Amino acid sequence: MTTLELLENEIKSGSICMKGNFFLDVEKTTEKAINFQYYGKLHWLPKSAFIAEQYGDMYVFSIKSFFAKQIMNKF
């Protein structure tokens, strides 16, 4: 499976399992972007900003550093 297919499966469940053992609550989605709650605020990111990592038979996601810095600059 590709990263995008794995991400779509997580979006369908309503939350994205992230590296570091926490979840992002998905609020809205479009064909190319995700609106999610992180640190009490809503953020839009393109689906391409997520990276899938495999741990055993489980996949977790992280956010590319460029996009993570953009989110942290809002605080």
Backbone hydrogen bonds, N-H to C=O, Kabsch-Sander energy under -0.5 kcal/mol:
donor,donor_aa,acceptor,acceptor_aa,energy
6,L,2,T,-2.3
7,L,3,T,-2.6
8,E,4,L,-2.4
9,N,5,E,-1.7
10,E,6,L,-1.7
11,I,7,L,-2.6
12,K,8,E,-2.1
13,S,9,N,-1.0
14,G,10,E,-0.7
14,G,11,I,-1.2
15,S,10,E,-1.1
16,I,24,L,-2.3
17,C,15,S,-0.5
18,M,16,I,-0.5
18,M,22,F,-3.2
19,K,61,F,-2.9
21,N,18,M,-1.1
22,F,18,M,-0.9
24,L,16,I,-2.1
25,D,23,F,-0.5
25,D,37,Q,-0.8
26,V,14,G,-2.0
26,V,24,L,-0.6
27,E,35,N,-3.1
28,K,35,N,-1.5
30,T,33,A,-2.6
34,I,45,L,-2.8
35,N,28,K,-2.9
36,F,34,I,-0.6
36,F,43,H,-2.5
37,Q,25,D,-2.2
38,Y,41,K,-2.8
41,K,38,Y,-1.4
43,H,36,F,-2.6
45,L,34,I,-2.1
47,K,32,K,-2.5
49,A,46,P,-2.0
50,F,47,K,-1.4
51,I,62,S,-2.9
53,E,60,V,-3.1
55,Y,58,M,-3.5
58,M,55,Y,-2.0
60,V,53,E,-2.7
61,F,17,C,-2.0
62,S,51,I,-2.0
64,K,49,A,-2.9
67,F,64,K,-0.6
68,A,64,K,-2.2
69,K,65,S,-2.4
70,Q,66,F,-1.4
71,I,67,F,-1.9
72,M,68,A,-2.3
73,N,69,K,-1.8
74,K,71,I,-1.4
75,F,72,M,-1.4
